[in-house]
Structures are given as C-alpha cells and as structure tokens.
Amino acid sequence: MLFLTVLILLTASLPVMAGESSRTFFPALHKTLSLPVDSRLGNTADYTSDEEHRILSQALSQEFSFEWTEAYLDESNRDEFLKSWTNSLKKILPASGFIMSKSLENADGSRSISVRIPDYDSIYNFVIINGKVLTMSEITSD
C-alpha cells in the first residue's frame, strides 16, 4: 500500500518536477469553462466575446429610434432593412434576457449571430459587417 501511495505521489508530481503544468500531462483532468448549449441555438456566446457580439448586444438593449438606425445599421442596406423590419424592431426593442449564439463567419467576411428573445419565443439571425447590422431574418416563431 505504501508503494502505491508513493507511486501516485511521484506520478502526480512529474509535471511539477519537469517544469510543466499538470494540464499538459493530464488534460482530461482539467475541464475548460464553457457557456451553456441552448436547445434551439446550439452553442451560446458571451456578449463580450468579440466586437460583433458587443455591438449586437448594445443594439438589442436599446429602444428603436432614428438614432438607433444611424448607430447600428449598415448604410448600404438601411432603407431596405427598415422597410422589412421597422415594425418588428419597434415591438421587440429594447430586448432583455436574450441569448446569443456563437458567430459564424460568412464568405464575404461578415458574421452571422442568431439570437433567441424569450419574450417573443423567436429566433432572429443578424448578419454584421464592419461593425454594423447588414441584414436580419426571423428563423422561427412558435
């Protein structure tokens, strides 16, 4: 029994003696902190994880107004966007308790982020490019 105890202690101290972390020698013992998986969105993201998430979080948290359109909508598509989404944005903004997916990079360099807004039981997909919302689409509404 003493031999087994000594063997365990020596094995556990190998990384320290070799100047390595135990994470290198025993990666399965160290779990990384990860955000929850949403049943409808998949992998979720922290609102501060990157510029696109910060921008979208700020946009969703504010009341819809002319200033909002100037601050958050890409100028090249603003008129078409507003024709399609003004009524919906007036209804859902400001949103709270929303959950954001991890972003996906599109071929044109834009990023897509899906957002679930529990108060409306809907999922919206936002495409962001150069720090502005380019498009929005409703994925589902139950």
C-alpha atoms as an extended CHARMM CRD file, in Angstrom:
* protein
*
       142  EXT
         1         1  MET       CA              0.0000000000        0.0000000000        0.0000000000  PROA      1               0.0000000000
         2         2  LEU       CA              2.8470000000        2.3680000000        0.8190000000  PROA      2               0.0000000000
         3         3  PHE       CA              4.3920000000        1.6150000000       -2.5750000000  PROA      3               0.0000000000
         4         4  LEU       CA              1.1340000000        2.5280000000       -4.3350000000  PROA      4               0.0000000000
         5         5  THR       CA              0.8680000000        5.8090000000       -2.4050000000  PROA      5               0.0000000000
         6         6  VAL       CA              4.4500000000        6.7630000000       -3.2650000000  PROA      6               0.0000000000
         7         7  LEU       CA              3.8760000000        5.8470000000       -6.9100000000  PROA      7               0.0000000000
         8         8  ILE       CA              0.7710000000        8.0380000000       -7.0840000000  PROA      8               0.0000000000
         9         9  LEU       CA              2.5630000000       10.9770000000       -5.4600000000  PROA      9               0.0000000000
        10        10  LEU       CA              5.5390000000       10.6570000000       -7.8070000000  PROA      10              0.0000000000
        11        11  THR       CA              3.3130000000       10.4180000000      -10.8690000000  PROA      11              0.0000000000
        12        12  ALA       CA              1.3200000000       13.4670000000       -9.8120000000  PROA      12              0.0000000000
        13        13  SER       CA              4.4970000000       15.4660000000       -9.1560000000  PROA      13              0.0000000000
        14        14  LEU       CA              6.1560000000       14.6520000000      -12.5150000000  PROA      14              0.0000000000
        15        15  PRO       CA              4.7560000000       17.7350000000      -14.2480000000  PROA      15              0.0000000000
        16        16  VAL       CA              5.9810000000       19.9860000000      -11.4430000000  PROA      16              0.0000000000
        17        17  MET       CA              9.4590000000       18.4150000000      -11.4800000000  PROA      17              0.0000000000
        18        18  ALA       CA              9.6160000000       18.7490000000      -15.2650000000  PROA      18              0.0000000000
        19        19  GLY       CA              8.5730000000       22.4040000000      -15.1280000000  PROA      19              0.0000000000
        20        20  GLU       CA              5.2890000000       21.6420000000      -16.8960000000  PROA      20              0.0000000000
        21        21  SER       CA              1.7680000000       22.1460000000      -15.7330000000  PROA      21              0.0000000000
        22        22  SER       CA             -0.3690000000       19.2080000000      -14.7920000000  PROA      22              0.0000000000
        23        23  ARG       CA             -2.7050000000       20.3390000000      -17.6040000000  PROA      23              0.0000000000
        24        24  THR       CA             -0.0780000000       19.2150000000      -20.1300000000  PROA      24              0.0000000000
        25        25  PHE       CA              0.3130000000       15.7800000000      -18.5930000000  PROA      25              0.0000000000
        26        26  PHE       CA             -3.2860000000       15.1880000000      -17.5530000000  PROA      26              0.0000000000
        27        27  PRO       CA             -5.5210000000       17.1930000000      -19.9110000000  PROA      27              0.0000000000
        28        28  ALA       CA             -8.6040000000       15.1150000000      -19.1500000000  PROA      28              0.0000000000
        29        29  LEU       CA             -8.4620000000       16.2100000000      -15.5240000000  PROA      29              0.0000000000
        30        30  HSD       CA             -8.8080000000       19.8830000000      -16.4480000000  PROA      30              0.0000000000
        31        31  LYS       CA            -12.0890000000       20.9840000000      -17.9050000000  PROA      31              0.0000000000
        32        32  THR       CA            -12.3990000000       24.3800000000      -19.5300000000  PROA      32              0.0000000000
        33        33  LEU       CA            -15.2130000000       26.6990000000      -18.6300000000  PROA      33              0.0000000000
        34        34  SER       CA            -17.7490000000       26.7130000000      -21.4290000000  PROA      34              0.0000000000
        35        35  LEU       CA            -21.0070000000       28.5010000000      -21.9210000000  PROA      35              0.0000000000
        36        36  PRO       CA            -24.2320000000       26.5140000000      -21.9730000000  PROA      36              0.0000000000
        37        37  VAL       CA            -25.7150000000       24.9860000000      -25.0840000000  PROA      37              0.0000000000
        38        38  ASP       CA            -29.1750000000       26.3320000000      -25.8640000000  PROA      38              0.0000000000
        39        39  SER       CA            -31.6560000000       23.7320000000      -27.1010000000  PROA      39              0.0000000000
        40        40  ARG       CA            -32.6800000000       25.9470000000      -30.0220000000  PROA      40              0.0000000000
        41        41  LEU       CA            -29.4920000000       27.9240000000      -30.7740000000  PROA      41              0.0000000000
        42        42  GLY       CA            -26.7480000000       25.4470000000      -30.0600000000  PROA      42              0.0000000000
        43        43  ASN       CA            -23.5070000000       26.8520000000      -28.6300000000  PROA      43              0.0000000000
        44        44  THR       CA            -24.0180000000       30.1860000000      -26.9310000000  PROA      44              0.0000000000
        45        45  ALA       CA            -21.5920000000       33.0720000000      -26.6360000000  PROA      45              0.0000000000
        46        46  ASP       CA            -20.7470000000       35.6700000000      -24.0680000000  PROA      46              0.0000000000
        47        47  TYR       CA            -21.9090000000       39.1540000000      -25.0650000000  PROA      47              0.0000000000
        48        48  THR       CA            -18.3550000000       40.4100000000      -24.6650000000  PROA      48              0.0000000000
        49        49  SER       CA            -16.6740000000       37.5920000000      -26.5990000000  PROA      49              0.0000000000
        50        50  ASP       CA            -15.9760000000       39.7280000000      -29.6780000000  PROA      50              0.0000000000
        51        51  GLU       CA            -16.8450000000       43.0270000000      -31.3380000000  PROA      51              0.0000000000
        52        52  GLU       CA            -19.8740000000       41.6610000000      -33.1880000000  PROA      52              0.0000000000
        53        53  HSD       CA            -21.4560000000       40.2720000000      -30.0170000000  PROA      53              0.0000000000
        54        54  ARG       CA            -20.8300000000       43.5340000000      -28.1270000000  PROA      54              0.0000000000
        55        55  ILE       CA            -22.3770000000       45.6070000000      -30.9230000000  PROA      55              0.0000000000
        56        56  LEU       CA            -25.4210000000       43.3720000000      -31.2850000000  PROA      56              0.0000000000
        57        57  SER       CA            -25.9290000000       43.2220000000      -27.5230000000  PROA      57              0.0000000000
        58        58  GLN       CA            -25.8770000000       47.0150000000      -27.3270000000  PROA      58              0.0000000000
        59        59  ALA       CA            -28.2470000000       47.3260000000      -30.2760000000  PROA      59              0.0000000000
        60        60  LEU       CA            -30.7500000000       44.8520000000      -28.8420000000  PROA      60              0.0000000000
        61        61  SER       CA            -30.6950000000       46.5550000000      -25.4430000000  PROA      61              0.0000000000
        62        62  GLN       CA            -31.7350000000       49.9600000000      -26.7880000000  PROA      62              0.0000000000
        63        63  GLU       CA            -35.0600000000       51.3660000000      -27.8810000000  PROA      63              0.0000000000
        64        64  PHE       CA            -35.6630000000       51.5120000000      -31.6280000000  PROA      64              0.0000000000
        65        65  SER       CA            -35.2760000000       55.0750000000      -32.9410000000  PROA      65              0.0000000000
        66        66  PHE       CA            -33.7660000000       57.1100000000      -35.7460000000  PROA      66              0.0000000000
        67        67  GLU       CA            -30.5490000000       57.3030000000      -33.7040000000  PROA      67              0.0000000000
        68        68  TRP       CA            -30.5990000000       53.5050000000      -33.3990000000  PROA      68              0.0000000000
        69        69  THR       CA            -30.7470000000       53.1180000000      -37.1860000000  PROA      69              0.0000000000
        70        70  GLU       CA            -27.8400000000       55.5370000000      -37.6210000000  PROA      70              0.0000000000
        71        71  ALA       CA            -25.7430000000       53.8020000000      -34.9700000000  PROA      71              0.0000000000
        72        72  TYR       CA            -26.3520000000       50.1580000000      -35.8160000000  PROA      72              0.0000000000
        73        73  LEU       CA            -27.4750000000       49.6890000000      -39.4300000000  PROA      73              0.0000000000
        74        74  ASP       CA            -25.1470000000       49.4010000000      -42.3970000000  PROA      74              0.0000000000
        75        75  GLU       CA            -25.8000000000       52.4070000000      -44.6240000000  PROA      75              0.0000000000
        76        76  SER       CA            -25.6960000000       50.3960000000      -47.8680000000  PROA      76              0.0000000000
        77        77  ASN       CA            -28.7830000000       48.3950000000      -46.9240000000  PROA      77              0.0000000000
        78        78  ARG       CA            -30.5150000000       50.6750000000      -44.4030000000  PROA      78              0.0000000000
        79        79  ASP       CA            -33.5970000000       51.6000000000      -46.4740000000  PROA      79              0.0000000000
        80        80  GLU       CA            -34.3980000000       48.0110000000      -47.4860000000  PROA      80              0.0000000000
        81        81  PHE       CA            -33.7560000000       46.7980000000      -43.9430000000  PROA      81              0.0000000000
        82        82  LEU       CA            -36.1470000000       49.3670000000      -42.4800000000  PROA      82              0.0000000000
        83        83  LYS       CA            -38.8980000000       48.5360000000      -44.9970000000  PROA      83              0.0000000000
        84        84  SER       CA            -38.8070000000       44.9430000000      -43.7980000000  PROA      84              0.0000000000
        85        85  TRP       CA            -38.0580000000       45.2160000000      -40.0950000000  PROA      85              0.0000000000
        86        86  THR       CA            -39.2780000000       48.5280000000      -38.6350000000  PROA      86              0.0000000000
        87        87  ASN       CA            -42.4970000000       47.0950000000      -37.1450000000  PROA      87              0.0000000000
        88        88  SER       CA            -40.7400000000       44.0700000000      -35.6620000000  PROA      88              0.0000000000
        89        89  LEU       CA            -37.9430000000       46.1640000000      -34.1710000000  PROA      89              0.0000000000
        90        90  LYS       CA            -40.4370000000       48.5950000000      -32.6310000000  PROA      90              0.0000000000
        91        91  LYS       CA            -42.0690000000       45.6010000000      -30.9600000000  PROA      91              0.0000000000
        92        92  ILE       CA            -39.0140000000       43.7390000000      -29.6750000000  PROA      92              0.0000000000
        93        93  LEU       CA            -36.6520000000       46.5860000000      -28.7330000000  PROA      93              0.0000000000
        94        94  PRO       CA            -35.3850000000       47.0920000000      -26.1860000000  PROA      94              0.0000000000
        95        95  ALA       CA            -34.9780000000       43.3690000000      -25.5950000000  PROA      95              0.0000000000
        96        96  SER       CA            -33.8160000000       41.7280000000      -22.4010000000  PROA      96              0.0000000000
        97        97  GLY       CA            -32.8960000000       38.2090000000      -21.4380000000  PROA      97              0.0000000000
        98        98  PHE       CA            -31.8460000000       37.3770000000      -24.9800000000  PROA      98              0.0000000000
        99        99  ILE       CA            -29.4150000000       34.5480000000      -25.7060000000  PROA      99              0.0000000000
       100       100  MET       CA            -26.8300000000       34.8050000000      -28.4720000000  PROA      100             0.0000000000
       101       101  SER       CA            -25.2320000000       32.0080000000      -30.4670000000  PROA      101             0.0000000000
       102       102  LYS       CA            -21.5850000000       31.8280000000      -31.3350000000  PROA      102             0.0000000000
       103       103  SER       CA            -20.9110000000       33.7710000000      -34.5020000000  PROA      103             0.0000000000
       104       104  LEU       CA            -20.2430000000       32.1340000000      -37.8340000000  PROA      104             0.0000000000
       105       105  GLU       CA            -18.0070000000       33.7150000000      -40.4440000000  PROA      105             0.0000000000
       106       106  ASN       CA            -19.5450000000       34.1300000000      -43.8850000000  PROA      106             0.0000000000
       107       107  ALA       CA            -17.6330000000       34.0690000000      -47.1800000000  PROA      107             0.0000000000
       108       108  ASP       CA            -17.7760000000       37.8750000000      -47.5030000000  PROA      108             0.0000000000
       109       109  GLY       CA            -16.1790000000       38.3980000000      -44.0830000000  PROA      109             0.0000000000
       110       110  SER       CA            -19.4530000000       39.2270000000      -42.3570000000  PROA      110             0.0000000000
       111       111  ARG       CA            -20.5050000000       37.3340000000      -39.2270000000  PROA      111             0.0000000000
       112       112  SER       CA            -23.8770000000       35.7250000000      -38.5120000000  PROA      112             0.0000000000
       113       113  ILE       CA            -25.2520000000       35.6010000000      -34.9910000000  PROA      113             0.0000000000
       114       114  SER       CA            -28.5560000000       34.0150000000      -34.0360000000  PROA      114             0.0000000000
       115       115  VAL       CA            -30.4540000000       35.4920000000      -31.1130000000  PROA      115             0.0000000000
       116       116  ARG       CA            -33.2950000000       33.9850000000      -29.1300000000  PROA      116             0.0000000000
       117       117  ILE       CA            -35.5830000000       36.5010000000      -27.4720000000  PROA      117             0.0000000000
       118       118  PRO       CA            -37.6060000000       34.5230000000      -24.9200000000  PROA      118             0.0000000000
       119       119  ASP       CA            -40.3250000000       37.1740000000      -24.5000000000  PROA      119             0.0000000000
       120       120  TYR       CA            -41.2570000000       36.6330000000      -28.1490000000  PROA      120             0.0000000000
       121       121  ASP       CA            -40.2570000000       32.9850000000      -28.4330000000  PROA      121             0.0000000000
       122       122  SER       CA            -38.4850000000       33.8150000000      -31.6710000000  PROA      122             0.0000000000
       123       123  ILE       CA            -35.0420000000       33.3780000000      -33.1030000000  PROA      123             0.0000000000
       124       124  TYR       CA            -33.5760000000       36.0760000000      -35.2880000000  PROA      124             0.0000000000
       125       125  ASN       CA            -30.4120000000       35.8750000000      -37.3350000000  PROA      125             0.0000000000
       126       126  PHE       CA            -28.3360000000       39.0330000000      -37.7050000000  PROA      126             0.0000000000
       127       127  VAL       CA            -25.5340000000       39.4890000000      -40.2170000000  PROA      127             0.0000000000
       128       128  ILE       CA            -22.9440000000       42.0260000000      -39.0940000000  PROA      128             0.0000000000
       129       129  ILE       CA            -20.2310000000       43.5490000000      -41.2520000000  PROA      129             0.0000000000
       130       130  ASN       CA            -17.8300000000       46.3670000000      -40.4200000000  PROA      130             0.0000000000
       131       131  GLY       CA            -19.4650000000       46.8480000000      -37.0350000000  PROA      131             0.0000000000
       132       132  LYS       CA            -22.9870000000       47.3560000000      -38.4200000000  PROA      132             0.0000000000
       133       133  VAL       CA            -26.0680000000       45.1600000000      -38.8730000000  PROA      133             0.0000000000
       134       134  LEU       CA            -26.4300000000       44.3480000000      -42.5630000000  PROA      134             0.0000000000
       135       135  THR       CA            -29.4350000000       42.0060000000      -42.5410000000  PROA      135             0.0000000000
       136       136  MET       CA            -31.8780000000       40.3660000000      -40.1810000000  PROA      136             0.0000000000
       137       137  SER       CA            -34.1220000000       37.3650000000      -40.6720000000  PROA      137             0.0000000000
       138       138  GLU       CA            -36.5950000000       35.5360000000      -38.4880000000  PROA      138             0.0000000000
       139       139  ILE       CA            -35.6280000000       31.8900000000      -38.2710000000  PROA      139             0.0000000000
       140       140  THR       CA            -38.5490000000       30.6270000000      -36.2520000000  PROA      140             0.0000000000
       141       141  SER       CA            -41.5590000000       31.7820000000      -34.3510000000  PROA      141             0.0000000000
       142       142  ASP       CA            -43.6860000000       29.3340000000      -32.3930000000  PROA      142             0.0000000000
